[in-house]
């Protein structure tokens, strides 16, 4: 698959006056959905970014920048840098990396993506069955092989008009068989049934190429960075 165009900042929504796929709106929707999916407290809106208390040793706090503001980032890392601090910034790494010290690790490129959800019967993959169930705000999807083995899974966090697709995994032995398309179709139907109309996610480079083939649009490149040095995070 060819790598996605990381400079894309599409704001097309298919409906005049609808700002659902503005990069900032999309990023905020993703952050709220991610918090639901990962069972963390809801993001707290700060001046220029969102703060999510994850509360795990390897990731204590996550800061999401829907729009990149170098001055705001400088102020934040001057006071909040420390082990367990993570950043997700809607900007390419070449703009973000020069502002980060050697205490920070910049991870592989990621991409904020969106789609207008459309109901469909979905593809049929011989030898596999799909199981989708709702648990609160989550739509959980599992794909099983004929032997009963779990082949793929993921979940969608539904928050009003948005569904955030998260934790998408296909077991190595079952890849390249169309299971990704199967899972995404099941999610889309479940999310639409729950009232969502827009799908959002953050993908790796390989994942972004797959989702583009399924009709998803790139909204913004995303730089992820984690801090390993500085004062311990509170």
C-alpha positions, 0 to 999 in steps of 0.5 A: 500500500502506498503511504497516505498523504500526510499533508491532507487537511480535508474539511469536506462534510458533504453538507453545507455549514456542517463543521463536523470534519473541521480538524479541530472538531474531529480531534475533539470528538476523537479525544472524547471517544478515546476516553470512553473507549479506554474508560478514563475520565472525560477530557478536560478542556484547557486553553489550546488543548485537552487533558485526559487523566489516563492514570496508568504508570506508563501513561499518566496524562495525555494532552491532545492538541486539536490545533498546533500552537507552538507557544502553548506547547512550549508552556505546557512542556516547560511545566508538565514534562515527566515520565508518563506524559504523552502528547497527541498533536494535530501537526506533522512531526517536522513541526513538533520535534524541534520543540521537544528535548531529548527527554521526549520520544517521537513515535511513528506517524499517525493520522486523524481520519473521518468518514460519513457512516453509511449503513450496508449489509457488509461483506461476507468472508467465508469461514468467519462470523461476526458478533457485535454487541452494545455495552453502554456507549461501546459497540464491541465487535469480534470476528471468529474463525470457523474453529472458534478462534478469535480472528479480529476485534475492535470497539467503537465508542459512541458519543452523540453524532460521533463514533470513535473506532478504537483498538482494532486488531487482526490476528496475524494468521488471519490478516489480508483476508478482508476482516478489516472491512468486515469489522468496519462495516459491522461498526458502522451499522451499529454506530448508525443504529445508535444515532452516530453519523460520523466516524473518527479514528487515529491510524498508523501509516499502514492502517491509514492506507487501509482505511482510505481504501474503505472510503475514509478521508485524512483530516490531519497528520498526528504527532505522538510523543512520550516523555521519559525524563524530567521531574516525575509526573504528579 
